[in-house]
Amino acid sequence: MEAGSKVVRWAKSRKGQQAIICILFMAIPLLLLFVFTYLPFGEMVRFSFYDMKYATPREKWKFVGLKNYIDVFTRDDCFNALKLSLYYVVGALIQLALALYLATILSFKVRGENFFKGLMFFPYLISGIAIGFIFKFFYTRGFVFDTVLQWLGFELDNLPYWLRDQSINNWSLVATSVWRYFGQNMVLFIGAIMSVDAELYEAAQLDGANKWQQFKHIILPGIKTIVTLNVILSITGSLSAFEQPFVITDGANGTGTYFVIMHEIAHVSQKIGLASAMAVVLLLIIFACTILQKLFFKYLFRDAESEEESYAAKRARQKSEKKAARSKKGVA
């Protein structure tokens, strides 16, 4: 009884009511997260140890252990699709470099900067399926891209088949992804760069720092959080590329990415266990890439805090000198 009365008093107290409200507000999101995320993921991991189809009754599932995981690395279609992700990883790095370069330029006063920001961000607003159909027409033999190149003096017979030639078709699809996503990265970079204290540039100029040195020692350390986030999102997104190769080529001529092959295995061949194993392997690869990227950027920006402190000290000294000069003028 005494314990029950303590619980009642605690529930009626301000702290108790705050705790109860927090628990109630957290309960529904956590329940939804468990039901629609963690529970399906657990089922997918379980499926990866079985040989099964959609219509196979549960009692007829065949336990195969790690065979599906071994097949991911031994089947040519699965492993080649995994290697194909390297094209998109390279494209993601080019995309980030281009976005950071343009963001650095457009963060300062440039004529027509808002127009260029909107123009470059616009592709990200278009549906991925629509972009796939646009570039399918764009790369078709004798159409838009070939016509533009002919205007520049190239002969049509000397141009490759952009979607059939296996030496170039994957780069064509990577270029599509770069065109679509670099505007999003650029806008994130611009927001981060504009949050950097402008007086740090003045302190750097006192030391005679040029534009590259200002970018290296002020801008880059100041936006290190956004740089890390963009790299993680871009690399994980490149490992999960699906819309462009699926819509433009349907995975033909060696353009089937990991997700495209996974889709075919799951929905055409109906090998649910193998497709689930592919998804688990991809998740582990993404986790490993994320950890490695964090360690890399931790090493890269190891001196960033000391550099920021030094420039902040110069800025404080500059302010104090200006204040002292104004006070002297006032006394005079």
NUNURO-688874 format. One line per 2 residues: number of its first residue (from 0); their letters; for each residue x, y, z of N, C-alpha, C. Coordinates in steps of 0.001 Angstrom, whole numbers, padded with zeros to 6 digits. Layout:
# NUNURO-688874
NUM> a> X:Y:Z:X:Y:Z:X:Y:Z; ... .
***
This chain:
# NUNURO-688874
0> me> 000830:-001205:000000:000000:000000:000000:000862:001252:000000; 001915:001199:000825:002792:002368:000907:003495:002607:-000427 .
2> ag> 003930:001520:-001087:004580:001661:-002393:003599:002213:-003418; 002344:001733:-003359:001332:002225:-004290:001040:003690:-004091 .
4> sk> 000998:004146:-002827:000739:005565:-002554:001893:006432:-003040; 003133:005908:-002970:004282:006663:-003484:004187:006836:-004992 .
6> vv> 003753:005758:-005670:003599:005830:-007125:002528:006846:-007493; 001417:006851:-006727:000333:007812:-006999:000812:009232:-006777 .
8> rw> 001548:009466:-005674:002073:010816:-005411:003051:011250:-006494; 003892:010296:-006931:004841:010628:-008003:004109:010962:-009300 .
10> ak> 003040:010194:-009596:002281:010448:-010822:001580:011798:-010780; 001192:012247:-009583:000512:013540:-009463:001491:014711:-009414 .
12> sr> 002761:014406:-009154:003757:015482:-009093:004075:016005:-010492; 004719:017171:-010542:005052:017797:-011821:006024:016923:-012624 .
14> kg> 007056:016413:-011952:008026:015566:-012646:007380:014277:-013136; 006504:013708:-012319:005832:012486:-012730:004941:012700:-013940 .
16> qq> 004200:013805:-013955:003337:014097:-015095:004155:014346:-016362; 005288:015040:-016213:006162:015256:-017375:006683:013927:-017925 .
18> ai> 007082:013038:-017023:007596:011743:-017463:006505:010922:-018152; 005292:010939:-017591:004187:010178:-018190:003852:010711:-019572 .
20> ic> 003821:012045:-019723:003524:012651:-021025:004596:012278:-022045; 005866:012335:-021624:006959:011969:-022546:006841:010510:-022977 .
22> il> 006521:009633:-022015:006399:008206:-022349:005246:007974:-023312; 004123:008659:-023087:002970:008485:-023970:003263:008996:-025378 .
24> fm> 003946:010153:-025456:004285:010691:-026777:005303:009818:-027499; 006186:009146:-026744:007195:008285:-027357:006640:006920:-027734 .
26> ai> 005597:006490:-027045:005104:005126:-027229:004623:004877:-028652; 003808:005795:-029188:003237:005585:-030520:004322:005578:-031603 .
28> pl> 005239:006590:-031661:006307:006524:-032683:007178:005280:-032561; 007506:004886:-031318:008339:003695:-031144:007601:002433:-031579 .
30> ll> 006298:002387:-031312:005505:001241:-031743:005457:001157:-033268; 005225:002306:-033917:005199:002329:-035383:006559:001964:-035962 .
32> lf> 007623:002469:-035333:008976:002152:-035798:009252:000660:-035678; 008814:000060:-034580:009034:-001378:-034388:008230:-002191:-035396 .
34> vf> 006943:-001835:-035577:006054:-002625:-036438:006450:-002521:-037903; 006840:-001298:-038348:007068:-001093:-039779:008539:-001056:-040178 .
36> ty> 009461:-001122:-039207:010892:-001103:-039547:011633:-002303:-038970; 011684:-002388:-037644:012511:-003420:-037022:011916:-004820:-037191 .
38> lp> 010603:-004951:-037080:009976:-006261:-037254:010128:-006781:-038692; 009856:-005950:-039725:010111:-006422:-041099:011583:-006748:-041357 .
40> fg> 012482:-005934:-040748:013904:-006220:-040938:014274:-007568:-040321; 013751:-007852:-039137:014011:-009144:-038516:013474:-010296:-039352 .
42> em> 012293:-010103:-039951:011732:-011131:-040824:012594:-011322:-042067; 013117:-010211:-042608:013968:-010309:-043787:015243:-011090:-043479 .
44> vr> 015837:-010847:-042309:017026:-011606:-041911:016685:-013085:-041789; 015514:-013393:-041247:015097:-014798:-041137:014900:-015423:-042511 .
46> fs> 014282:-014688:-043437:014061:-015209:-044789:015374:-015539:-045489; 016444:-014777:-045145:017708:-014952:-045862:018344:-016313:-045628 .
48> fy> 017856:-017070:-044641:018401:-018401:-044363:017551:-019519:-044970; 016579:-019131:-045812:015669:-020133:-046377:015647:-020046:-047901 .
50> dm> 015301:-021158:-048528:014992:-021207:-049954:013472:-021220:-050057; 012888:-020154:-050582:011436:-020004:-050545:010967:-019108:-051681 .
52> ky> 009670:-019172:-051971:009023:-018286:-052923:007849:-017599:-052237; 007254:-016634:-052924:006154:-015901:-052319:004995:-016833:-051939 .
54> at> 004644:-017746:-052839:003469:-018593:-052623:003785:-019883:-051875; 005050:-020066:-051462:005422:-021296:-050764:004860:-021289:-049344 .
56> pr> 004117:-022312:-048951:003626:-022383:-047562:004790:-022438:-046579; 004569:-021919:-045393:005642:-021829:-044407:006228:-023190:-044071 .
58> ek> 005390:-024217:-044028:005907:-025534:-043657:006793:-026142:-044732; 006776:-025578:-045949:007601:-026089:-047038:008858:-025239:-047280 .
60> wk> 009106:-024259:-046414:010348:-023487:-046539:011526:-024424:-046285; 012564:-024270:-047084:013750:-025121:-046952:014897:-024318:-046344 .
62> fv> 015343:-024749:-045172:016451:-024062:-044498:017764:-024388:-045210; 018488:-023340:-045632:019740:-023545:-046381:020938:-022916:-045677 .
64> gl> 020735:-022366:-044505:021855:-021783:-043758:022461:-020577:-044452; 023776:-020612:-044624:024499:-019480:-045221:024628:-019585:-046742 .
66> kn> 023942:-020518:-047358:024081:-020716:-048802:023720:-019449:-049578; 022646:-018756:-049179:022248:-017546:-049892:023323:-016475:-049808 .
68> yi> 023979:-016355:-048644:025045:-015362:-048493:026260:-015729:-049339; 026533:-017010:-049443:027643:-017456:-050303:027320:-017161:-051767 .
70> dv> 026055:-017354:-052146:025649:-017093:-053530:025792:-015616:-053904; 025606:-014735:-052935:025737:-013304:-053217:027119:-012986:-053783 .
72> ft> 028147:-013686:-053287:029521:-013401:-053695:030040:-014364:-054764; 029278:-015405:-055064:029742:-016368:-056062:028946:-016306:-057365 .
74> rd> 027694:-015877:-057312:026914:-015720:-058541:027422:-014524:-059328; 027601:-014672:-060611:028145:-013597:-061444:027245:-012370:-061447 .
76> dc> 025928:-012569:-061548:025036:-011409:-061632:025048:-010603:-060344; 025073:-011273:-059193:025078:-010554:-057907:026403:-009831:-057682 .
78> fn> 027509:-010549:-057872:028813:-009956:-057574:029166:-008857:-058571; 028842:-009054:-059854:029111:-008013:-060848:028286:-006760:-060574 .
80> al> 027053:-006945:-060100:026227:-005791:-059735:026833:-005047:-058554; 027428:-005794:-057630:028087:-005159:-056488:029294:-004352:-056948 .
82> kl> 030069:-004905:-057896:031218:-004170:-058442:030771:-002948:-059237; 029608:-003047:-059864:029080:-001934:-060654:028812:-000707:-059794 .
84> sl> 028604:-000915:-058504:028357:000209:-057596:029549:001157:-057533; 030750:000669:-057890:031933:001524:-057869:031805:002676:-058859 .
86> yy> 031113:002452:-059989:030860:003543:-060930:030110:004671:-060234; 029087:004301:-059487:028252:005303:-058837:028969:005948:-057648 .
88> vv> 029865:005207:-057012:030658:005800:-055930:031576:006888:-056493; 032237:006597:-057627:033081:007606:-058277:032229:008812:-058691 .
90> ga> 031050:008539:-059250:030151:009625:-059619:029737:010456:-058419; 029526:009810:-057277:029144:010537:-056059:030257:011471:-055599 .
92> li> 031505:011024:-055700:032632:011876:-055304:032772:013070:-056250; 032584:012847:-057560:032606:013952:-058526:031462:014927:-058237 .
94> ql> 030309:014378:-057934:029138:015187:-057619:029384:016074:-056402; 029995:015526:-055363:030274:016297:-054144:031307:017383:-054402 .
96> al> 032347:017051:-055170:033369:018052:-055479:032769:019206:-056280; 031940:018894:-057270:031290:019919:-058079:030342:020764:-057231 .
98> al> 029573:020103:-056357:028631:020824:-055501:029360:021751:-054531; 030464:021289:-053961:031216:022111:-053015:031865:023295:-053721 .
100> yl> 032372:023076:-054931:032992:024162:-055699:031974:025252:-056026; 030820:024865:-056539:029800:025847:-056896:029206:026505:-055651 .
102> at> 029063:025742:-054567:028530:026319:-053332:029464:027385:-052779; 030768:027149:-052871:031738:028138:-052384:031643:029430:-053189 .
104> il> 031453:029314:-054507:031331:030501:-055360:030033:031247:-055073; 028914:030504:-054997:027600:031132:-054860:027293:031577:-053443 .
106> sf> 028135:031232:-052479:027906:031682:-051100:028266:033147:-050911; 029045:033685:-051839:029421:035091:-051768:028674:035857:-052850 .
108> kv> 028763:037130:-052857:027959:037953:-053750:028362:037720:-055204; 027428:037121:-055945:027616:036837:-057365:026378:037313:-058090 .
110> rg> 026560:037940:-059232:025414:038437:-059990:024556:037249:-060466; 023278:037306:-060179:022348:036254:-060581:022472:034985:-059772 .
112> en> 022974:035080:-058533:023231:033875:-057733:021944:033107:-057433; 020845:033815:-057146:019589:033121:-056839:019061:032359:-058048 .
114> ff> 019246:032920:-059240:018816:032241:-060454:019602:030942:-060643; 020922:031010:-060445:021755:029821:-060622:021466:028776:-059542 .
116> kg> 021201:029224:-058315:020856:028273:-057254:019583:027516:-057602; 018559:028259:-058028:017303:027617:-058396:017449:026703:-059592 .
118> lm> 018243:027128:-060574:018446:026334:-061787:019137:025008:-061459; 020116:025038:-060572:020865:023827:-060251:020117:022919:-059283 .
120> ff> 019244:023498:-058457:018492:022689:-057501:017256:022059:-058139; 016787:022630:-059254:015542:022184:-059880:015524:020697:-060232 .
122> py> 016615:020098:-060784:016558:018666:-061121:016207:017767:-059947; 016586:018179:-058730:016292:017346:-057560:014793:017279:-057276 .
124> li> 014047:018284:-057729:012606:018326:-057493:011832:017436:-058452; 012464:017001:-059534:011787:016173:-060526:011790:014723:-060063 .
126> sg> 010707:014025:-060332:010607:012610:-059985:011708:011805:-060678; 012254:010829:-059959:013304:009990:-060534:012827:009211:-061744 .
128> ia> 011556:008781:-061743:011002:008065:-062888:010945:008993:-064106; 010510:010245:-063884:010436:011211:-064987:011823:011495:-065551 .
130> ig> 012812:011622:-064671:014185:011855:-065133:014675:010666:-065952; 014293:009467:-065546:014677:008280:-066306:014139:008319:-067730 .
132> fi> 012875:008694:-067892:012292:008773:-069234:012915:009910:-070045; 013224:011026:-069375:013861:012157:-070071:015206:011731:-070655 .
134> fk> 016034:011068:-069851:017373:010711:-070311:017355:009480:-071220; 016325:008673:-071131:016191:007583:-072087:016023:008147:-073496 .
136> ff> 015242:009205:-073612:015078:009894:-074893:016339:010684:-075232; 016961:011289:-074218:018146:012128:-074412:019305:011336:-075015 .
138> yt> 019497:010083:-074538:020625:009271:-074989:020301:008394:-076204; 019043:008340:-076637:018680:007480:-077768:019445:007883:-079019 .
140> rg> 019842:006895:-079793:020665:007127:-080987:020005:008123:-081942; 020748:009186:-082276:020271:010176:-083230:019360:011231:-082651 .
142> fv> 019125:011211:-081335:018215:012189:-080746:019009:013323:-080095; 018580:013778:-078924:019034:015061:-078379:020557:015146:-078254 .
144> fd> 021167:014252:-077495:022592:014344:-077230:023410:014209:-078516; 023054:013250:-079358:023767:013071:-080626:023585:014282:-081535 .
146> tv> 022405:014887:-081505:022149:016076:-082337:023035:017232:-081905; 023147:017437:-080588:023994:018523:-080068:025447:018284:-080461 .
148> lq> 025903:017053:-080350:027284:016736:-080712:027521:016919:-082211; 026511:016643:-083024:026644:016879:-084466:026741:018365:-084769 .
150> wl> 026046:019190:-084013:026176:020640:-084180:027616:021092:-083906; 028279:020367:-083000:029655:020717:-082641:030680:020123:-083599 .
152> gf> 030212:019402:-084637:031120:018907:-085660:031390:017423:-085649; 030785:016656:-084716:030998:015207:-084661:030111:014516:-085694 .
154> el> 030616:013422:-086233:029847:012611:-087164:029057:011560:-086378; 027811:011350:-086765:026953:010412:-086049:027536:008997:-086064 .
156> dn> 028142:008593:-087177:028687:007239:-087273:029871:007022:-086337; 030512:008112:-085937:031665:008003:-085043:031280:008055:-083572 .
158> lp> 030025:008322:-083278:029571:008420:-081892:029161:007046:-081376; 029418:006754:-080104:029028:005445:-079549:027531:005391:-079260 .
160> yw> 027042:004189:-079047:025677:004009:-078549:025730:004184:-077025; 025213:005310:-076565:025409:005702:-075178:024801:004714:-074191 .
162> lr> 023778:003981:-074583:023116:003053:-073671:023366:001591:-074008; 024058:001315:-075112:024337:-000071:-075502:025812:-000428:-075412 .
164> dq> 026686:000541:-075628:028127:000303:-075582:028546:000116:-074113; 029002:-001071:-073751:029299:-001368:-072351:030534:-000646:-071824 .
166> si> 031291:-000024:-072696:032448:000743:-072228:032049:002144:-071759; 030816:002553:-072044:030418:003915:-071712:029012:004024:-071141 .
168> nn> 028191:002983:-071265:026790:003133:-070864:026620:003368:-069358; 027477:002757:-068541:027351:002983:-067095:027742:004410:-066711 .
170> ws> 028734:004959:-067421:029097:006355:-067161:027970:007300:-067577; 027237:006933:-068623:026087:007748:-069037:025032:007776:-067940 .
172> lv> 024784:006633:-067316:023801:006570:-066238:024303:007291:-064988; 025602:007188:-064723:026177:007903:-063574:026035:009411:-063769 .
174> at> 026263:009884:-064992:026114:011316:-065273:024691:011791:-064988; 023719:010930:-065259:022329:011264:-064956:022128:011460:-063461 .
176> sv> 022692:010566:-062655:022568:010688:-061195:023276:011934:-060678; 024460:012218:-061233:025187:013424:-060829:024364:014664:-061136 .
178> wr> 023769:014724:-062328:022951:015874:-062729:021770:016058:-061792; 021190:014952:-061342:019995:015065:-060505:020326:015489:-059082 .
180> yf> 021376:014970:-058486:021577:015122:-057043:022566:016205:-056630; 023397:016709:-057554:024429:017635:-057079:023817:018951:-056593 .
182> gq> 022635:019327:-057107:021982:020543:-056644:021574:020468:-055186; 021128:019300:-054750:020770:019122:-053344:021997:019287:-052454 .
184> nm> 023103:018635:-052831:024336:018777:-052059:024811:020219:-052043; 024676:020908:-053170:025127:022294:-053268:024357:023188:-052302 .
186> vl> 023044:023016:-052228:022220:023834:-051336:022599:023582:-049874; 022849:022334:-049518:023276:022029:-048146:024625:022668:-047836 .
188> fi> 025540:022617:-048789:026845:023248:-048600:026710:024761:-048460; 025853:025375:-049272:025669:026826:-049213:025154:027245:-047839 .
190> ga> 024156:026522:-047330:023632:026834:-046005:024699:026740:-044928; 025570:025735:-045037:026629:025580:-044037:027683:026670:-044166 .
192> im> 028067:027006:-045404:029101:028031:-045610:028622:029394:-045131; 027360:029712:-045358:026832:031018:-044938:026727:031140:-043424 .
194> sv> 026775:030015:-042710:026738:030066:-041246:028118:030312:-040636; 029169:030267:-041447:030520:030535:-040952:030661:032024:-040665 .
196> da> 031250:032360:-039534:031411:033762:-039131:032267:034505:-040158; 031708:035578:-040732:032412:036337:-041776:033670:037011:-041246 .
198> el> 033710:037305:-039950:034882:037986:-039389:036119:037090:-039358; 035894:035788:-039482:037048:034886:-039555:037855:035139:-040824 .
200> ye> 037160:035528:-041906:037869:035835:-043155:038772:037057:-042976; 038285:038036:-042218:039106:039235:-041962:040357:038867:-041177 .
202> aa> 040171:037991:-040168:041328:037565:-039380:042328:036814:-040248; 041813:036013:-041189:042709:035269:-042077:043433:036199:-043035 .
204> ql> 042730:037245:-043500:043363:038192:-044412:044480:038958:-043731; 044381:039147:-042396:045468:039799:-041664:046756:038986:-041746 .
206> dg> 046596:037660:-041868:047762:036784:-041996:048194:036626:-043443; 047496:037299:-044364:047844:037209:-045779:047347:035938:-046451 .
208> an> 046290:035319:-045915:045770:034080:-046497:045051:034370:-047807; 045335:033560:-048838:044634:033717:-050116:043305:032951:-050065 .
210> kw> 042568:032948:-051196:041247:032326:-051222:041318:030822:-050946; 042307:030136:-051526:042431:028707:-051293:042727:028416:-049826 .
212> qq> 043606:029208:-049212:043925:029002:-047801:042722:029296:-046908; 041911:030301:-047287:040684:030576:-046537:039706:029409:-046651 .
214> fk> 039611:028844:-047854:038719:027691:-048032:039210:026501:-047209; 040519:026264:-047235:041082:025096:-046577:041029:025205:-045057 .
216> hi> 041305:026400:-044527:041457:026547:-043081:040240:027154:-042387; 039308:027716:-043140:038128:028326:-042518:036844:027643:-042983 .
218> il> 036618:027638:-044299:035352:027106:-044812:035242:025601:-044576; 036244:024855:-044995:036167:023396:-044896:036053:022911:-043447 .
220> pg> 036884:023417:-042515:036671:022987:-041118:035332:023467:-040552; 034842:024635:-041022:033581:025169:-040505:032367:024381:-040938 .
222> ik> 032471:023663:-042060:031326:022896:-042560:031606:021397:-042509; 032494:020986:-041643:032912:019577:-041620:031737:018638:-041334 .
224> ti> 030766:019093:-040515:029621:018235:-040205:028786:017969:-041452; 028525:019024:-042244:027733:018870:-043468:028512:018086:-044523 .
226> vt> 029815:018290:-044597:030632:017521:-045544:030544:016027:-045225; 030696:015698:-043948:030603:014291:-043537:029226:013721:-043856 .
228> ln> 028173:014494:-043545:026803:014029:-043815:026572:013811:-045303; 026994:014763:-046138:026788:014640:-047585:027550:013453:-048169 .
230> vi> 028755:013230:-047687:029535:012094:-048199:028854:010782:-047830; 028390:010673:-046588:027720:009446:-046146:026457:009212:-046966 .
232> ls> 025639:010265:-047145:024400:010115:-047917:024687:009774:-049378; 025714:010403:-049948:026021:010162:-051364:026567:008760:-051597 .
234> it> 027457:008310:-050726:028030:006969:-050896:026963:005902:-050686; 026161:006040:-049636:025108:005048:-049408:024070:005089:-050524 .
236> gs> 023779:006292:-051048:022846:006394:-052165:023392:005763:-053427; 024695:005887:-053655:025294:005286:-054849:025275:003764:-054775 .
238> ls> 025364:003212:-053572:025282:001767:-053414:023858:001255:-053628; 022884:002175:-053535:021468:001798:-053665:020845:002323:-054952 .
240> af> 021635:002632:-055963:021107:003196:-057211:020109:002238:-057852; 018950:002771:-058224:017915:001909:-058802:017129:002586:-059922 .
242> eq> 016619:003792:-059697:015643:004390:-060610:016194:004582:-062013; 017381:005207:-062144:017913:005511:-063470:018198:004242:-064288 .
244> pf> 018970:003271:-063765:019214:002070:-064591:017954:001255:-064844; 017014:001262:-063909:015797:000472:-064092:014907:001072:-065179 .
246> vi> 014750:002404:-065171:013860:003058:-066126:014528:003206:-067486; 015803:003596:-067509:016466:003925:-068773:016841:002665:-069558 .
248> td> 017445:001684:-068893:017940:000502:-069616:017321:-000808:-069146; 016589:-000777:-068030:016024:-001986:-067425:017124:-002996:-067086 .
250> ga> 018320:-002480:-066798:019433:-003336:-066406:020097:-004079:-067543; 019768:-003739:-068802:020332:-004458:-069953:021749:-003981:-070259 .
252> ng> 022487:-004787:-071012:023841:-004443:-071477:024802:-004115:-070336; 024705:-004877:-069260:025647:-004710:-068154:025412:-003490:-067301 .
254> tg> 024184:-002962:-067266:023887:-001772:-066458:023057:-002105:-065217; 022834:-003386:-064962:022019:-003769:-063812:022741:-003540:-062504 .
256> ty> 022309:-002547:-061739:022917:-002271:-060443:022449:-003303:-059416; 022979:-003180:-058224:022680:-004157:-057161:021183:-004223:-056881 .
258> fv> 020528:-003073:-056833:019091:-003042:-056548:018282:-003591:-057724; 018732:-003339:-058946:018027:-003861:-060119:018091:-005388:-060132 .
260> im> 019267:-005947:-059880:019421:-007405:-059831:018620:-007984:-058665; 018623:-007291:-057532:017845:-007749:-056383:016350:-007777:-056718 .
262> he> 015891:-006756:-057449:014492:-006700:-057869:014163:-007877:-058788; 015034:-008186:-059729:014784:-009302:-060646:014775:-010641:-059902 .
264> ia> 015706:-010827:-058978:015778:-012088:-058240:014545:-012261:-057357; 014082:-011152:-056747:012947:-011246:-055822:011617:-011379:-056546 .
266> hv> 011410:-010603:-057624:010086:-010520:-058232:009948:-011275:-059555; 011048:-011577:-060218:010985:-012356:-061460:011314:-013821:-061167 .
268> sq> 012489:-014053:-060562:012873:-015424:-060215:012201:-015918:-058938; 011696:-014983:-058121:011030:-015290:-056853:011924:-016082:-055896 .
270> ki> 013195:-015715:-055871:014114:-016300:-054897:014204:-015323:-053715; 013227:-015421:-052840:013086:-014450:-051757:014255:-014540:-050782 .
272> gl> 014706:-015753:-050504:015814:-015916:-049570:017088:-015269:-050077; 017411:-015453:-051354:018614:-014851:-051928:018503:-013331:-051963 .
274> as> 017338:-012814:-052346:017147:-011359:-052368:017271:-010772:-050963; 016756:-011468:-049955:016889:-010999:-048566:018342:-010997:-048129 .
276> am> 019084:-012032:-048522:020514:-012073:-048190:021261:-010927:-048857; 020895:-010602:-050098:021518:-009458:-050780:021244:-008158:-050029 .
278> av> 020023:-008000:-049529:019688:-006787:-048785:020481:-006694:-047489; 020648:-007808:-046789:021424:-007809:-045541:022887:-007489:-045825 .
280> vl> 023436:-008085:-046876:024831:-007809:-047245:025019:-006323:-047570; 024077:-005760:-048317:024166:-004338:-048650:024111:-003479:-047394 .
282> ll> 023258:-003836:-046450:023167:-003082:-045196:024490:-003129:-044442; 025121:-004295:-044391:026414:-004423:-043708:027489:-003597:-044415 .
284> ii> 027459:-003579:-045750:028423:-002781:-046506:028223:-001293:-046213; 026970:-000856:-046155:026673:000552:-045863:027147:000915:-044461 .
286> fa> 026920:000034:-043487:027405:000274:-042133:028924:000413:-042123; 029612:-000497:-042809:031073:-000452:-042850:031569:000828:-043503 .
288> ct> 030927:001233:-044619:031325:002476:-045305:031104:003687:-044412; 030000:003694:-043679:029701:004819:-042792:030753:004950:-041696 .
290> il> 031120:003825:-041092:032134:003854:-040030:033481:004307:-040582; 033877:003777:-041750:035153:004161:-042352:035176:005644:-042718 .
292> qk> 034059:006157:-043226:033998:007571:-043577:034127:008457:-042338; 033470:008054:-041262:033580:008844:-040030:035010:008854:-039508 .
294> lf> 035672:007707:-039546:037064:007649:-039107:037962:008490:-040016; 037682:008454:-041328:038478:009223:-042278:038337:010723:-042018 .
296> fk> 037104:011188:-041827:036898:012624:-041614:037374:013059:-040229; 037326:012152:-039271:037883:012481:-037954:039384:012716:-038063 .
298> yl> 040048:011905:-038895:041487:012088:-039128:041747:013337:-039974; 040899:013562:-040990:041098:014696:-041894:040957:016024:-041177 .
300> fr> 039984:016109:-040268:039706:017372:-039579:040289:017385:-038171; 041339:016625:-037930:041904:016534:-036589:042464:017872:-036104 .
302> da> 042899:018731:-037043:043463:020028:-036652:042461:021168:-036813; 041229:020838:-037163:040247:021882:-037463:039921:022732:-036242 .
304> es> 039750:022100:-035063:039363:022852:-033873:040448:023829:-033459; 041722:023413:-033543:042809:024325:-033158:042893:025498:-034117 .
306> ee> 042626:025237:-035435:042649:026314:-036419:041504:027295:-036162; 040320:026779:-035839:039191:027652:-035555:039478:028495:-034316 .
308> es> 040091:027892:-033291:040412:028631:-032078:041425:029734:-032354; 042412:029452:-033224:043432:030459:-033515:042826:031650:-034241 .
310> ya> 041943:031375:-035225:041295:032469:-035933:040323:033218:-035028; 039656:032487:-034126:038762:033155:-033185:039551:034076:-032249 .
312> ak> 040755:033626:-031857:041600:034468:-031011:042044:035725:-031759; 042412:035575:-033031:042790:036736:-033836:041612:037702:-033974 .
314> ra> 040411:037138:-034163:039237:037984:-034296:038979:038758:-032998; 039124:038072:-031844:038922:038743:-030558:039956:039844:-030350 .
316> rq> 041209:039551:-030760:042256:040558:-030626:041963:041767:-031518; 041466:041466:-032730:041135:042541:-033658:040033:043427:-033088 .
318> ks> 039017:042805:-032500:037921:043571:-031903:038420:044443:-030748; 039283:043842:-029916:039796:044609:-028774:040651:045786:-029235 .
320> ek> 041422:045598:-030307:042241:046695:-030831:041356:047812:-031381; 040283:047449:-032094:039363:048458:-032620:038677:049212:-031486 .
322> ka> 038289:048467:-030439:037635:049097:-029300:038584:050053:-028591; 039839:049616:-028450:040838:050479:-027795:041090:051728:-028634 .
324> ar> 041131:051578:-029960:041345:052736:-030827:040187:053711:-030738; 038952:053212:-030667:037796:054112:-030539:037798:054836:-029214 .
326> sk> 038196:054124:-028136:038232:054759:-026812:039275:055864:-026758; 040421:055637:-027440:041456:056679:-027477:040979:057922:-028203 .
328> kg> 040257:057678:-029315:039708:058810:-030063:038727:059589:-029221; 037923:058830:-028410:036949:059494:-027553:037625:060347:-026480 .
330> va> 038741:059846:-025926:039468:060615:-024907:040115:061840:-025534; 040662:061647:-026752:041297:062767:-027438:040275:063844:-027768 .
***
